[in-house]
């Protein structure tokens, strides 16, 4: 994340010091999927609205037949997209846990929003640069309402593994919606996602 922000600032400063009148490139920071083929090569980005953007340069050396969830820095062109840099992030399906109440250390919510294919979280967590934090999304059960609609309740799991709270760092997470639509009806049922915060759980409600 720091690498992307530093790169972005460098590009802005460089553009501002130019001698010509050419417009600066339109750099965008977006969450996206990066699928690979049977050789471990990625040739396109899949955006959250389903749009497929061909890359101007393929990315090689990745895992075969895999879809990476990434935070990307990109420039969209008329026929192709230039991927300047990217950082893999976690894609967390809603999962049943054996333990009823797994560790849930507090986070700060910067943003929580729904797209066509994901619920996306931008969080700040307390820790160190070397600390490893565990995240998951726990299935907490379903509720049926009188009108026939159903609510799936889920909760963010966060275990900081005693990482010292030295400073805040940004973290992006995504919850894929496609698996949920196998048990819930799109356009009718809902997902209620609870996120542990210092002041207590915050609940975000989304219509699938």
Backbone bond lengths (Angstrom), bond angles and torsions (degrees), N, CA, C in turn:
res aa  C-N    CA-C-N  psi(-1)  N-CA   C-N-CA  omega(-1)  CA-C   N-CA-C  phi
1 X - - - 1.462 - - 1.528 110.58 -
2 X 1.354 117.59 -45.36 1.452 120.51 178.68 1.521 111.00 -60.97
3 X 1.345 116.22 -39.15 1.455 120.73 179.91 1.517 111.01 -60.00
4 X 1.322 116.39 -43.76 1.466 120.18 -179.29 1.525 110.81 -64.38
5 X 1.344 117.47 -44.10 1.456 120.53 -178.31 1.525 110.74 -66.43
6 X 1.338 117.67 -41.29 1.451 120.50 178.45 1.524 110.98 -63.49
7 X 1.326 115.85 -41.88 1.452 120.63 178.59 1.519 110.84 -62.35
8 X 1.329 116.08 -42.10 1.457 120.77 -179.41 1.530 110.37 -62.28
9 X 1.340 117.95 -44.98 1.459 121.27 180.00 1.526 110.90 -63.86
10 X 1.337 116.94 -40.11 1.453 121.06 178.53 1.523 110.79 -60.69
11 X 1.330 116.12 -42.96 1.458 120.41 -179.21 1.519 111.23 -65.14
12 X 1.340 116.51 -40.35 1.468 120.63 179.39 1.522 110.36 -63.92
13 X 1.350 117.23 -45.88 1.455 121.10 -179.78 1.522 111.41 -63.69
14 X 1.335 116.44 -41.36 1.462 120.39 179.38 1.519 111.10 -62.99
15 X 1.333 116.08 -42.34 1.461 120.10 179.96 1.526 111.08 -63.75
16 X 1.339 116.73 -36.88 1.456 120.65 -178.13 1.513 113.27 -70.79
17 X 1.342 118.02 -19.40 1.459 121.18 -177.11 1.523 113.12 -97.91
18 X 1.316 118.00 3.54 1.456 121.00 -177.02 1.516 111.96 -69.66
19 X 1.352 116.05 154.47 1.462 121.32 -179.44 1.517 112.30 -93.18
20 X 1.327 118.75 -15.52 1.469 119.53 -176.98 1.518 109.42 -97.87
21 X 1.308 114.99 177.70 1.459 121.42 -177.59 1.514 112.41 -102.07
22 X 1.340 117.60 16.39 1.445 120.37 179.82 1.531 109.70 -68.28
23 X 1.322 117.74 134.94 1.465 119.45 179.50 1.526 111.24 -66.35
24 X 1.326 116.17 146.36 1.460 120.72 178.23 1.526 109.79 -69.26
25 X 1.324 114.93 149.60 1.464 119.36 177.86 1.530 110.07 -63.67
26 X 1.322 115.90 146.36 1.458 121.90 -177.49 1.528 109.68 -88.23
27 X 1.317 116.74 84.23 1.456 121.40 179.90 1.521 109.58 -76.12
28 X 1.334 115.60 134.30 1.457 121.48 -179.52 1.526 109.49 -127.33
29 X 1.320 116.09 142.72 1.462 121.65 174.85 1.524 107.30 -109.31
30 X 1.338 116.42 117.37 1.461 120.63 -174.78 1.524 110.74 -142.54
31 X 1.327 115.37 151.15 1.455 121.49 170.52 1.532 108.10 -82.32
32 X 1.327 115.83 141.06 1.466 119.80 -177.26 1.523 109.66 -159.34
33 X 1.338 115.67 169.47 1.462 122.60 172.70 1.525 108.47 -102.64
34 X 1.329 114.96 140.71 1.454 121.63 178.32 1.525 107.99 -121.54
35 X 1.352 118.13 94.58 1.469 120.79 -178.40 1.525 111.82 -84.67
36 X 1.329 115.86 147.69 1.463 120.89 177.47 1.528 109.63 -116.66
37 X 1.327 115.19 159.60 1.461 120.72 179.60 1.527 110.49 -97.29
38 X 1.326 115.98 -167.05 1.466 121.04 -175.96 1.525 113.18 -69.32
39 X 1.326 117.46 -10.30 1.467 120.92 177.94 1.529 112.30 -102.95
40 X 1.340 117.37 -1.22 1.461 120.32 -176.93 1.510 113.49 82.52
41 X 1.325 116.38 24.51 1.463 121.89 -179.28 1.528 109.91 -108.68
42 X 1.338 116.49 135.77 1.461 122.26 175.92 1.524 109.13 -107.14
43 X 1.317 116.20 126.76 1.463 121.40 -177.51 1.525 113.28 -116.34
44 X 1.339 116.97 -3.80 1.464 118.84 -176.50 1.522 110.42 -156.59
45 X 1.321 114.57 162.79 1.461 123.24 171.17 1.516 108.30 -109.79
46 X 1.330 116.76 143.47 1.458 121.44 172.95 1.515 107.10 -112.06
47 X 1.330 116.84 115.40 1.452 121.59 -177.72 1.529 110.54 -81.20
48 X 1.311 116.82 167.53 1.462 120.72 -174.06 1.532 113.33 -68.72
49 X 1.327 117.81 -18.00 1.460 119.75 175.63 1.523 111.90 -89.80
50 X 1.354 116.30 3.95 1.454 120.84 179.97 1.511 114.83 94.64
51 X 1.327 117.79 -7.48 1.458 121.16 179.32 1.529 110.55 -66.22
52 X 1.337 116.12 134.38 1.463 121.61 177.67 1.531 108.53 -103.15
53 X 1.331 116.18 123.22 1.456 121.94 -179.03 1.530 109.50 -110.27
54 X 1.341 118.75 111.18 1.467 120.34 175.82 1.529 110.36 -63.78
55 X 1.333 116.70 140.08 1.455 121.37 178.44 1.523 110.32 -88.53
56 X 1.336 116.08 145.02 1.457 119.55 178.60 1.527 111.28 -73.20
57 X 1.351 116.55 -25.04 1.460 120.98 177.28 1.526 108.86 -133.58
58 X 1.323 119.18 125.45 1.461 120.59 178.69 1.530 110.94 -66.87
59 X 1.325 115.63 153.41 1.465 121.91 176.99 1.522 107.35 -109.70
60 X 1.323 116.34 119.69 1.454 121.59 -176.82 1.531 111.35 -106.57
61 X 1.324 115.38 169.45 1.458 120.62 175.11 1.509 114.91 82.29
62 X 1.328 118.14 16.02 1.462 121.66 178.92 1.529 109.69 -96.08
63 X 1.329 116.50 174.50 1.462 120.34 177.78 1.531 110.08 -66.69
64 X 1.318 116.29 143.78 1.458 121.27 -178.89 1.526 111.35 -71.67
65 X 1.328 115.56 143.70 1.472 122.57 173.68 1.522 111.49 47.35
66 X 1.307 115.86 52.99 1.465 122.69 -176.69 1.517 109.20 -131.51
67 X 1.319 115.81 148.55 1.465 120.26 172.79 1.523 108.58 -114.11
68 X 1.326 115.24 117.12 1.464 121.45 176.74 1.529 108.93 -90.48
69 X 1.310 115.65 137.01 1.463 120.99 169.69 1.524 106.21 -93.76
70 X 1.338 117.27 125.77 1.456 119.37 -172.10 1.535 112.13 -134.58
71 X 1.327 114.24 155.55 1.457 122.56 163.45 1.516 105.72 -99.13
72 X 1.313 116.76 116.33 1.464 120.87 -169.87 1.520 111.74 -112.26
73 X 1.337 115.15 150.94 1.454 122.80 166.40 1.521 105.86 -113.84
74 X 1.323 117.25 120.20 1.462 119.74 -171.31 1.518 112.11 -144.52
75 X 1.317 113.34 163.66 1.464 121.78 172.89 1.518 106.99 -127.52
76 X 1.310 117.22 120.67 1.464 121.34 179.44 1.526 110.34 -85.07
77 X 1.333 115.16 127.30 1.447 120.50 174.46 1.519 110.92 -106.32
78 X 1.326 116.74 -178.65 1.460 120.54 -178.34 1.522 111.63 -69.35
79 X 1.326 116.91 -36.52 1.463 119.89 -176.77 1.524 113.68 -118.04
80 X 1.332 117.77 -16.45 1.459 120.53 -179.29 1.525 109.75 -153.09
81 X 1.316 115.24 168.81 1.465 121.83 -177.78 1.518 109.39 -119.84
82 X 1.328 115.90 135.78 1.460 121.24 176.86 1.528 108.70 -97.24
83 X 1.333 116.71 116.09 1.456 122.30 178.07 1.530 107.69 -90.58
84 X 1.333 115.80 104.64 1.456 121.07 -176.86 1.519 111.69 -72.37
85 X 1.322 116.59 -43.97 1.454 121.45 -179.77 1.519 108.17 -162.81
86 X 1.335 116.18 162.30 1.461 119.29 176.68 1.522 109.71 -156.57
87 X 1.339 114.38 156.33 1.463 122.24 177.77 1.526 107.67 -129.59
88 X 1.332 119.10 123.56 1.470 120.02 176.04 1.523 111.07 -64.01
89 X 1.318 116.93 141.41 1.465 122.06 175.21 1.529 108.14 -127.15
90 X 1.330 115.74 169.32 1.454 121.01 -177.37 1.520 111.51 -83.04
91 X 1.329 115.81 135.52 1.459 123.04 168.92 1.524 106.96 -108.02
92 X 1.327 117.41 115.27 1.460 122.60 -167.83 1.526 111.15 -114.82
93 X 1.318 118.83 102.61 1.475 119.78 175.61 1.515 110.68 -69.87
94 X 1.317 116.08 152.08 1.465 121.22 175.36 1.529 107.90 -69.53
95 X 1.350 116.50 124.64 1.462 122.18 -168.76 1.522 110.85 -131.18
96 X 1.343 115.97 144.42 1.465 120.81 172.68 1.526 108.99 -78.68
97 X 1.330 116.93 134.30 1.460 122.87 178.96 1.525 109.57 -110.23
98 X 1.336 115.89 143.62 1.459 120.13 175.42 1.523 110.66 -66.60
99 X 1.328 116.01 -39.76 1.454 121.50 179.35 1.519 109.37 -81.88
100 X 1.334 116.42 129.44 1.465 119.80 -174.90 1.518 112.24 -64.98
101 X 1.332 117.08 -40.14 1.460 121.19 -177.76 1.533 110.22 -129.81
102 X 1.330 117.60 79.40 1.464 120.30 178.79 1.525 111.43 -67.39
103 X 1.327 115.31 165.61 1.465 121.48 -178.29 1.523 110.81 -53.06
104 X 1.330 115.84 132.01 1.463 120.41 -178.62 1.521 109.40 -140.26
105 X 1.336 116.20 78.53 1.460 121.06 177.78 1.523 110.08 -73.05
106 X 1.325 114.86 150.25 1.458 121.10 -173.41 1.529 112.31 -69.69
107 X 1.312 114.91 148.01 1.463 124.06 172.73 1.518 108.32 -129.87
108 X 1.319 117.00 169.11 1.464 122.35 171.65 1.522 108.36 -110.41
109 X 1.320 116.63 130.62 1.460 121.37 -177.77 1.525 109.44 -92.40
110 X 1.332 115.75 117.16 1.456 121.03 173.94 1.527 109.65 -85.05
111 X 1.330 115.78 -43.34 1.468 120.81 178.87 1.522 108.83 -159.30
112 X 1.328 115.02 149.78 1.465 122.18 176.48 1.522 106.54 -145.28
113 X 1.345 117.00 116.34 1.458 118.77 -172.72 1.529 110.83 -144.59
114 X 1.327 114.26 159.28 1.460 121.61 -177.94 1.514 110.59 -109.04
115 X 1.340 115.43 137.21 1.454 121.36 170.35 1.533 107.71 -119.86
116 X 1.295 116.40 -174.10 1.462 120.36 -177.10 1.522 112.10 -61.90
117 X 1.329 117.49 -31.42 1.463 120.89 -171.64 1.524 114.44 -119.00
118 X 1.342 118.38 -10.15 1.460 120.77 -173.91 1.532 112.34 -146.13
119 X 1.335 115.32 157.61 1.450 122.57 156.30 1.526 105.03 -99.96
120 X 1.329 117.55 125.08 1.458 121.88 -176.44 1.524 110.82 -111.46
121 X 1.326 115.57 140.29 1.454 122.10 -179.85 1.522 110.01 -122.43
122 X 1.310 115.95 131.70 1.459 122.20 168.70 1.517 105.92 -113.70
123 X 1.337 116.19 111.63 1.456 122.44 -173.77 1.513 110.64 -118.97
124 X 1.325 115.17 159.20 1.449 121.82 165.27 1.524 107.74 -116.63
125 X 1.340 115.61 131.61 1.456 120.37 179.26 1.522 108.70 -123.50
126 X 1.331 115.17 151.32 1.452 121.41 178.39 1.524 109.52 -91.93
127 X 1.341 117.51 133.12 1.456 119.59 179.09 1.505 111.87 174.65
128 X 1.324 115.28 -157.72 1.457 122.88 177.77 1.524 108.71 -120.59
129 X 1.328 115.92 169.08 1.462 119.44 -179.42 1.524 112.21 -68.97
130 X 1.337 117.57 -23.13 1.461 120.71 -179.34 1.528 112.71 -95.83
131 X 1.321 117.47 -10.39 1.461 120.55 -175.60 1.520 112.42 -68.51
132 X 1.333 115.65 140.74 1.464 122.02 177.59 1.528 108.35 -108.46
133 X 1.321 116.45 119.65 1.458 122.35 179.61 1.527 109.28 -106.72
134 X 1.325 115.49 144.24 1.468 121.13 178.42 1.530 108.98 -103.44
135 X 1.335 116.15 134.24 1.463 121.42 178.15 1.525 110.23 -127.82
136 X 1.299 115.91 152.00 1.450 122.89 173.91 1.518 108.69 -163.83
137 X 1.317 116.54 174.28 1.467 121.69 175.29 1.525 107.60 -129.31
138 X 1.316 116.30 116.95 1.466 122.15 -174.85 1.522 112.02 -91.97
139 X 1.320 115.84 132.22 1.465 122.73 172.56 1.526 107.57 -74.70
140 X 1.341 116.92 118.92 1.471 121.62 -176.31 1.526 112.78 -107.39
141 X 1.312 117.37 9.48 1.467 120.21 177.05 1.512 113.07 111.02
142 X 1.321 114.88 170.11 1.461 121.66 -179.66 1.520 110.43 -121.96
143 X 1.328 114.81 149.01 1.459 122.06 177.85 1.521 108.79 -124.25
144 X 1.328 117.03 130.41 1.469 121.83 176.65 1.521 109.47 -99.89
145 X 1.324 116.20 130.58 1.456 121.51 -179.60 1.527 110.85 -95.51
146 X 1.330 115.77 167.78 1.462 121.23 -175.81 1.519 112.48 -62.99
147 X 1.338 116.53 -27.72 1.470 119.47 -178.73 1.526 112.73 -84.93
148 X 1.345 116.71 4.03 1.457 120.24 177.53 1.514 114.51 93.91
149 X 1.323 118.06 -8.03 1.461 120.54 177.87 1.526 110.23 -79.37
150 X 1.323 115.29 158.55 1.461 120.50 -178.63 1.530 110.78 -125.26
151 X 1.313 115.02 149.16 1.460 122.45 177.46 1.521 108.36 -120.15
152 X 1.325 116.73 123.00 1.459 121.68 172.25 1.519 107.64 -94.84
153 X 1.321 116.60 121.87 1.453 120.95 179.34 1.526 109.53 -99.85
154 X 1.321 115.69 131.15 1.466 122.08 -178.56 1.514 108.57 -135.91
155 X 1.343 115.42 160.13 1.471 120.13 -179.13 1.518 109.78 -140.91
156 X 1.330 115.48 137.01 1.454 120.54 176.97 1.525 109.99 -69.07
157 X 1.313 116.32 131.48 1.463 123.28 175.45 1.527 107.61 -102.44
158 X 1.323 116.46 129.04 1.471 121.17 -179.60 1.519 109.22 -142.28
159 X 1.308 116.51 115.12 1.459 122.53 177.15 1.523 108.00 -117.92
160 X 1.311 116.65 112.52 1.464 120.82 -176.17 1.521 112.87 -85.52
161 X 1.330 118.28 -0.46 1.465 123.00 176.14 1.530 112.25 51.85
162 X 1.339 115.60 42.66 1.473 122.13 177.58 1.529 113.24 59.20
163 X 1.301 117.33 26.08 1.456 121.24 176.00 1.528 109.03 -65.24
164 X 1.329 120.18 124.39 1.469 121.84 -178.81 1.527 111.66 -57.87
165 X 1.313 116.41 140.03 1.461 121.95 -176.71 1.529 110.22 -85.90
166 X 1.323 116.35 71.01 1.461 121.10 -176.34 1.529 112.33 -81.48
167 X 1.324 117.37 -39.57 1.461 119.33 -179.44 1.523 109.37 -160.82
168 X 1.325 115.93 168.98 1.463 121.86 -179.72 1.521 110.06 -90.28
169 X 1.320 115.52 143.08 1.458 119.56 173.19 1.526 109.27 -137.68
170 X 1.322 115.78 149.14 1.460 121.58 -177.99 1.517 110.55 -80.03
171 X 1.324 115.56 140.88 1.457 123.15 176.67 1.521 109.03 -137.59
172 X 1.329 116.36 134.97 1.457 121.65 175.10 1.520 109.07 -112.60
173 X 1.325 116.31 136.95 1.459 123.17 177.44 1.520 108.52 -134.64
174 X 1.329 116.35 153.95 1.461 120.67 176.09 1.526 110.38 -133.88
175 X 1.321 115.82 143.18 1.470 122.97 176.68 1.532 107.32 -113.64
176 X 1.330 118.80 112.24 1.466 120.23 -178.06 1.531 111.59 -69.18
177 X 1.321 115.80 137.05 1.465 120.67 -177.47 1.527 113.08 -91.06
178 X 1.323 117.86 -24.91 1.463 120.15 -175.27 1.529 112.64 -55.72
179 X 1.353 120.63 -46.17 1.470 119.30 179.35 1.532 113.14 -61.78
180 X 1.324 117.47 -30.27 1.468 120.30 -178.74 1.525 111.40 -70.59
181 X 1.313 117.09 -27.87 1.463 120.49 -177.32 1.517 112.20 -75.52
182 X 1.341 116.26 -3.06 1.460 119.83 173.06 1.529 111.37 -78.62
183 X 1.343 117.29 -21.82 1.461 121.10 179.02 1.524 113.00 -118.74
184 X 1.334 117.21 -13.10 1.456 121.56 178.90 1.528 109.86 -122.76
185 X 1.319 116.31 155.24 1.464 121.29 -177.92 1.522 110.02 -94.28
186 X 1.334 116.60 123.90 1.454 121.59 178.10 1.525 110.22 -64.53
187 X 1.323 116.29 138.68 1.454 121.48 179.64 1.513 113.94 83.61
188 X 1.339 117.53 -6.27 1.461 120.21 -179.24 1.525 111.76 -126.65
189 X 1.329 117.14 -51.94 1.461 121.75 -176.06 1.524 110.98 -87.33
190 X 1.343 115.46 169.34 1.460 120.76 -172.47 1.525 112.06 -133.88
191 X 1.325 114.40 157.81 1.460 123.33 170.61 1.516 107.82 -115.71
192 X 1.345 115.75 125.89 1.457 121.18 174.04 1.523 107.01 -109.14
193 X 1.321 116.25 115.72 1.458 121.75 -176.10 1.519 109.93 -107.81
194 X 1.343 116.08 119.24 1.465 121.88 177.16 1.521 109.13 -94.88
195 X 1.325 115.53 135.68 1.463 121.38 179.90 1.523 108.85 -124.31
196 X 1.344 118.27 123.22 1.465 120.58 -179.25 1.530 111.53 -70.98
197 X 1.317 116.88 123.49 1.458 123.22 178.52 1.529 109.19 -126.50
198 X 1.308 117.06 167.56 1.460 121.19 -176.52 1.521 111.82 -59.12
199 X 1.325 116.91 -34.05 1.463 121.23 -178.60 1.523 112.71 -91.17
200 X 1.313 117.34 6.15 1.467 121.89 -178.29 1.513 111.11 118.45
201 X 1.324 116.30 175.30 1.468 119.81 -178.70 1.525 111.84 -67.68
202 X 1.339 115.63 137.15 1.453 122.26 169.00 1.519 107.99 -105.34
203 X 1.331 117.07 134.73 1.454 122.04 -176.84 1.528 108.98 -110.92
204 X 1.337 115.18 125.87 1.449 121.84 178.07 1.531 108.17 -112.80
205 X 1.334 116.30 128.53 1.453 121.83 -173.24 1.523 110.15 -110.60
206 X 1.354 114.97 129.22 1.457 120.50 -177.10 1.528 110.58 -131.17
207 X 1.317 117.46 134.01 1.449 122.41 171.75 1.521 108.68 -84.24
208 X 1.318 116.36 126.53 1.458 119.80 -177.62 1.545 111.27 -77.31
